[in-house]
Amino acid sequence: MSRSDIDADVDEIEAALERLAGSVDLLVDRARPTSIARRGLARVKGRFVDELGQPRYETIVPVAVGTVAVVATIIGIRRLVS
């Protein structure tokens, strides 16, 4: 085995280690609680706001109506029980 073959093998191993380190860094970032929360927030925001920053009324209105209905039902039940 020549010196150039050994140098090529060392370079290949170093490149593989760099790729592996990058993959590990990405996995660590994906598993970080703040990153998970940020992705979740972006996903929820994406349902209520479009790419231009405008509200998505087709999503907001049903959620608002459903929330009002649940609150009204809870209040009604509490008044019947009291």
N, C-alpha and C positions, 0 to 999 in steps of 0.2 A: 504494500500500500504506500503510495507516494505522499509526499508532503502536501501536494495540491489536493489529493483526494481527502486527506484528513481535514484540510482547511475548508473544503466544500462541505464535508459532513458537519463540521462545527458550525458553519454558517447556516446550514439547513436546520440544525438543532436549535440554534439561537432564534431563527425566524419562527420556528414552531413554538418556542417558549414565549415569544412576544405575542403571537396570535392567541395562545392559551391565556396569557395574562390579560389581554384585552377582553377575552370572553368571560373570564372570572370577574373582571371589573364590571362588565355589563350585568352579570348575574347578581353581583352584590348590590348594584344600584337598583335593579328591578325589585330586589327583596327588601330594600330599605323602607320602613314604614312611611316616611315622608314622601317617597316616590310613589308608593301604592296609593296614598291619600291624594296626591297630586293627579295621578291618572284617573282615580275615581271622580274627583271633582271636575276634571275636564270632560269626562264621559257624561256626567249629569248636566253640566253646563251646555254641552253639545245638544242635549235634548231640548233645552229651553231657549237657546240663543243660536242663531244661524252663523255662518262664516263671516257675515258682514257686521255682526254684533246686534242684529235686529231680533226682537223677541219672536219666538215661535208660538203664536197664539193657538195654533191647532193642538199644541201640547199643554200650554199654560191653562187655557180655559177649562178643559176637562179635569185637570188636577185641582184647580181652584174650586170648581163646582163640587167635586167629590169631597174635598176637605170641608167645605161648608155643610154638605149633607151629613158627614160623619159628626161634626161638632153639633149640628142641630139635633141629630138623633141622640147623642149622648146627653144633651141638655134636656130633651124631651123625656128620656128614660129617667133621669135624675128627678125631674119634677113629678113624674108619676109615682116614683118610689117614695118620695118625701111626704 
